[in-house]
Amino acid sequence: MKLLDVEIEENVKIANDIFLLSFESEYLAENFKPGNFVNILIDKESIYPLLRRPFSISFVEGKRVYIGYKLVGKGTKLLSQKSKGEAIDILGPLGNSFLTDTFDGKVAVIGGGVGIFPLLGLCKELKNRGNKVDVFLGFRDLNSMFLVERFEDICDNTLIATDDGCRGYKGSVVELFKANVSKEEYKVVFCCGPKPMLKAIKNLNLPVKCYASLEEKMACGIGACLCCSIKGKDDKMYHACSDGPVFDIMEVEIE
Amino acid sequence: MNLEVEIAGIKLKNPVIAASGTFGFGREYSKLIDISEFGAICTKGITLKKRNGNPQPRLCEVYAGIINSVGLENPGVEAFINDELPFLKGFDTKIIANINGFTKEEFVELTRILTSLVDMIEVNLSCPNVKEGGMVFGKDPKKVYEITKSVKNVASCPIIVKLTPNVTDITQLAIAAEDAGADAISLINTVSAMAIDIETRKPLIKMVTGGLSGPAIKPIAVRMVYECFKKVRIPIIGMGGIMNYKDAIEFFIAGATAIQIGTVNFINPKAVCEIKEGIEAYLERKGFSSIKELVSSINI
C-alpha cells in the first residue's frame, strides 16, 4: 500500500445516486487484487468530513482504476462534485482479496446494490483464470441498475433480480440464486452486498465455500484503530480492513 | 534546530508521540512511514488478559471529530511482550506502554511485568469505554492518588498518568497524580460524547456513548493543559485534536512539554513529519532556540 496523489479522469453518474470514478495509477493497477479497497481523503482541509472514506476498487483497465460509490452522506456528495483533473489523495490498495485459491469449474458471484462494484473486477479475474462464471445481480428498480452490460460481456450468465420486477426475476437476488443453485454445481460462491443479503446467503448453508466482502465503519483502513471489528468463530476477533474485507462467510458473525 | 525534549530523565529526540489507540503497536503504520520519526510511540492500551472490546458499531463521525467505543480490544500483556514489543524495539524511538486495569492490583501487576521492558508506562486512568476501571477510577482524585502510588511502588521506569477531561476540575486529578509520585501527566483522553441517528432514533454507537476525539476537542484540551500547568511541576504531555504544527504549538505555549497525535494519524499518516517540520520552522521564525523556551510562554 502507498499514499498516492492521483488526478480524476472521470467521475460520472451511472444510475440513481450511483457514480463511477476513474483515475490513472500504474502502482494501483499493478498491485490490485479483486476485493481490495482504497481510502480516499476527499478534502485535505475539511474537518467534516474528517476521516478518509473506504471504497472498493471495482475494476482495472490498463493503468486506469475504477471506483464506484453511492451518494450516502456529505463525503460522497463532495466526491461526486469533483471533476476531471482534480486531485485526490488515495491510500491503497488495502485489504485482502477474494481469490485465496484457484478454482477450476463453475463459480457463482452474487451482488446486491452498491456491493456489486467489487464483483466486476472479480468476474474478470475469474474468467481470466478459465472459470465459468454465473453472476447474480440484485437491484431495486430500473433507475438503480448499473454495470449490467459490462457483466454480460464478461460472464457466462448474468442473472438479474429487481425488487419491482422491472427486469429479470421479481424479488431478492438470494431467492434467484437459490432457484439456480439446485440446478448448478458451483465450486465456490462469492458475494458482496447489504448485511441482510449476506445473512440470507449464510443461512443457505451452502455445501461449498462461500466468501463474502463485509463492510464496517473504519477510521484508519490499515488495522490500527480497531474500529471495524468483526466477531469470528471461537472468540476470534477480525478487522474488516486488515483481515478482510473478504471472509469465509461461515467463519464470521453477520449481524 | 534541536527538537529534543526530556520527560522524567528520558530524552525524546523530538516532542511528537503517537497517541495510544491510534497507532496499534506500530506495525501497521511501519508499512507507510518510518515510525522512527516519532519521539516516542505510545502503544495501544494493554490489559492483563486479552480483550475483545465492545460490539459494533464502534465508530461514528461527527462535526470536527469522531466518537469511538473500541473498549480496549487488545491481545493481552503476554502477547504484547512476545509478539509486538520485539518489533517495536527495532526502531529508533522510545516505547511507552499504555496500561489499563480493572482493579488497582491489575495496574500494579501490569507495571511489575512491563517496567523493565519499556521506556515509560502510561497509566490509563481515563478510558471512557469500559464499565470498570478506566474513567471510573480516573474521575476520583483519591483513586488516582491510590493507584498512582501503588504503581510507583513497583515501577523502575517513569510513570505517566493519563487524565480524563470528563470532570469538573481536571487540576484536582493532576495534583493527585503528582502528589502520588507520578513522573508526568498526559491529557486529555477523549471527551464523553453521543450522537443519534434521527431517522431510526438509535444511538450511532452501540454502547450509546463513546469518546470524542479530533479538532472538536482541541480548545478544551489546550485549556486543561494551561490550567494543569499552573498547578503541577511535573511535565505535561498534551493531546486532543492536534491536526497540524499550529495546533501543536498551541499546546506548548499552554504548558505542554511534549504532545501526542492521535486522530490525525488515521487521516494523514505523514502528519508526524509535517508537524515536526512545522515546529522547527516556527521556532526558527520566532527566534526560539529550543522547545523548552516555548513551553508555557503564553502572553496574557
Boltz contact constraints between the chains, C-beta under 6 A:
constraints:
  - contact:
      token1: [A, 47]
      token2: [B, 64]
      max_distance: 6.0
  - contact:
      token1: [A, 47]
      token2: [B, 215]
      max_distance: 6.0
  - contact:
      token1: [A, 48]
      token2: [B, 63]
      max_distance: 6.0
  - contact:
      token1: [A, 50]
      token2: [B, 214]
      max_distance: 6.0
  - contact:
      token1: [A, 51]
      token2: [B, 61]
      max_distance: 6.0
  - contact:
      token1: [A, 217]
      token2: [B, 57]
      max_distance: 6.0
  - contact:
      token1: [A, 217]
      token2: [B, 59]
      max_distance: 6.0
  - contact:
      token1: [A, 219]
      token2: [B, 59]
      max_distance: 6.0
  - contact:
      token1: [A, 219]
      token2: [B, 266]
      max_distance: 6.0
  - contact:
      token1: [A, 220]
      token2: [B, 266]
      max_distance: 6.0
  - contact:
      token1: [A, 222]
      token2: [B, 28]
      max_distance: 6.0
  - contact:
      token1: [A, 223]
      token2: [B, 28]
      max_distance: 6.0
  - contact:
      token1: [A, 224]
      token2: [B, 23]
      max_distance: 6.0
  - contact:
      token1: [A, 224]
      token2: [B, 24]
      max_distance: 6.0
  - contact:
      token1: [A, 224]
      token2: [B, 28]
      max_distance: 6.0
  - contact:
      token1: [A, 225]
      token2: [B, 266]
      max_distance: 6.0
  - contact:
      token1: [A, 226]
      token2: [B, 70]
      max_distance: 6.0
  - contact:
      token1: [A, 226]
      token2: [B, 73]
      max_distance: 6.0
  - contact:
      token1: [A, 227]
      token2: [B, 58]
      max_distance: 6.0
  - contact:
      token1: [A, 227]
      token2: [B, 59]
      max_distance: 6.0
  - contact:
      token1: [A, 227]
      token2: [B, 68]
      max_distance: 6.0
  - contact:
      token1: [A, 237]
      token2: [B, 52]
      max_distance: 6.0
